[in-house]
Amino acid sequence: MSIVAVCSVADMATVNTTLDAQGFGPDNFSVPIYSGGARVSHATLHCWNNAAFLSALQAIPEVTVSTSETGAPRDRVRTLITASGLAWPDDAPFLPNAGQIKAGEYYKFLRGLEVEFWLVIQNHNRSSNGGDPNQYPALIRQARVPGTIAPWVQPIDQFDAYLTLDPFTGEGERVTHNGSTWLCTQGSAGGPGGSLLNTWVPGEFGWTQV
Amino acid sequence: MSVLLQRVGLLDTVAAGGAFTPASLANIVFWADASDTSTLWTDTGGTTQVTTDGESVARLDDKSGEGNNVTQTTASHRPQWKNDGSLLFDGVDDRLAFANLTLARNIGAISLVTGYQINNIGRAASQVFFLASTNSNPNVARVFLYNSASSIRIGGRRRDSDSFDSIGVAHDTTAHTVAGLWDIANADLTLRVDGVQAAQNLSFQTAGVTNDTDSGGIVFGSLSTLNETVDGRVYQKVITQSVLSGGDLTDTESFVADKLP
């Protein structure tokens, strides 16, 4: 028996705190899951045999639990995530160099040895819009991966503005820019979970060099 | 595995060395032996020993004598012990963490010899067996061994996050012994698979302009939660703060190989 579970990012901190208080340790839900946007919407976990942990999870109404025995752990996570209408970045295919791709699809893009995660925002054809996806900000945008520190990119709108409080990590988002690492500390109202939204260049407004 | 090593003359070294164990290596800082259940615990405090196939492992005691035990306080992140002498990582969120962040601190050399098996080589993601990060960037590896794009690779980055170098070779889903040798002081990065040199970079970057702080984190398995989780088994892992060579290297490779199925 092993356990797969999923909860929303909005509930994640409370759920993790509840599990920690029962002796199961911090940050049990830690794997980012998406639901059609460029930001993480849910978190998942897999746990090997642990009856007490299963009981604790089943007692939390905000958590969806599966104990299906079909397949390996990654298969079980994939089944639950798909059944919930969500997307697991680990499962996304590589961005093709040809052919049509559709809005709402997620792809991986290999930059050097680093794997990036991209969301298509408008249908387009990679045969005519191929190469580095950074060339097509109106067609495809890089999805945020909580806790990573990527180079700063000019946000297009509120959906990819930087957050002063990422609900997944509980901290402001960090970026690299002009050879330094910056922490997002100020912005405008309107972000998820009460976070502020920042579209300014690091060093100009709302960023602290760390 | 032993047949392969006999072909390249490595088992003679083991026989000459008698009861060789990695604990006898100079500069050893970590030795994980998943075949020794006296070093495996279901709790981080080390009160309940692992005894049964399938139990989750909360703590693995270091057999190097340096006390670099690895632990996991979070229930869902614990790997599973298998009675073939391995730790099975789920490829989702399993990992163990070192408490000693000075393990790979600004040193001129480090060696890692591990016995492992990966379930899915087609997965488009790194699977990190060992990673030392920096303080300024938790996702920048300094030295690590990983599987990416169907190859087993080792690589490194200067502590100031300058350019990253790596080398690798294609591999499969069977168990192997891999040795990574980071001779940072002499700009030499070498990868060995099953006792044979598989790749080398003789212009590997030197230590560069390093700061002198401890690593931000050192892990046995993935550091971050995306794209780097190990989907497979780890049988043995030996780390030294020196470049293993000669009999020390071949003895260690043979010892690890003999623990593989």
Interface residues (C-beta under 8 A of the other chain):
Chain A: S2 I3 L19 F24 G25 P26 D27 N28 F29 S30 V31 P32 T44 L45 H46 C47 W48 N49 N50 F53 A72 P73 R74 V77 P89 D90 P93 F94 K108 L110 G112 L113 V115 F117 V145 P146 G147 T148 I149 T176 T181
Chain B: G54 E55 S56 Q72 T73 T74 A75 S76 H77 R78 P79 Q80 D90 G91 V92 D93 D94 N119 N120 R123 A124 A125 S126 S136 N137 P138 N139 S148 A149 R153 G155 F164 S166 S224 T225 L226 N227 T229 D231
